[in-house]
């Protein structure tokens, strides 16, 4: 989920995208496909975890990790709906395409950060802290932290780049 979301967001980066020479239409389609795959992975993971908890008689969504994970999956689903509205902007008659793109990108960043927070909370779980210890735990924790900083930087740079190129 995290890998696919990160790659889907970096597609629009003017600095790091492997698809920087491709048309915007191709980038949008690849972004859409990666986000859909990320959502499917999240739904599959949620289903497997819920089933496992059911089999073992454990309570569902009682930890911060479980709650933020559920919220992240629901939020990602909402973002996918918002992405579909961008593909068909005429469905949103009172909104300009520029505003829809801005809100989708901004709320997407919030959703990405929510996903990173869920990962980090999972790394604080008893299972993870007993399985991954010492330096490995810190390295694992750095992954979502660093990728979220890179994504925030890339998103802000993309907006600045677009603003400069429009003027």
ZIQUI-V204760 format. One record per backbone hydrogen bond with DSSP energy under -0.5 kcal/mol. CO is the residue of the C=O (numbers start at 0). NH is the residue of the N-H. Records with the same first field share a line. If there is no record, write none. Layout:
BEGIN
CO->NH / NH
END
This chain:
BEGIN
0->4
1->5
2->6
3->7
4->8
5->9
6->10
8->11
9->12
12->16
16->19
18->21
22->26
23->27
24->28
25->29
26->30
27->31
28->32
29->33
30->34
31->35
32->36
33->37
34->38
35->39
36->40
37->41
38->42
39->43
40->44
41->45
42->46
43->47
44->48
45->49
46->50
47->51
48->52
49->53
50->54
51->55
52->57
53->56
62->66
63->67
64->68
65->69
66->70
67->71
68->72
69->73
70->74
71->75
72->76
73->77
74->78
75->79
76->80
77->81
78->82
79->83
80->84
81->85
82->86
83->87
85->88
87->90
88->91
90->92
91->94
95->99
96->100
97->101
98->102
99->103
100->104
101->105
102->106
103->107
104->108
105->109
106->110
107->111
108->112
109->113
110->114
111->115
112->116
113->117
114->118
115->119
116->120
117->121
118->122
120->123
121->124
124->128
125->129
126->130
127->131
130->132
132->135 / 136
133->136 / 137
134->138
135->139
136->140
137->141
138->142
139->143
140->144
141->145
142->146
143->147
144->148
145->149
146->150
147->151
148->152
149->153
150->154
151->155
152->156
153->157
154->158
155->159
156->160
157->161
158->162
159->163
160->164
161->165
162->166
163->166
END
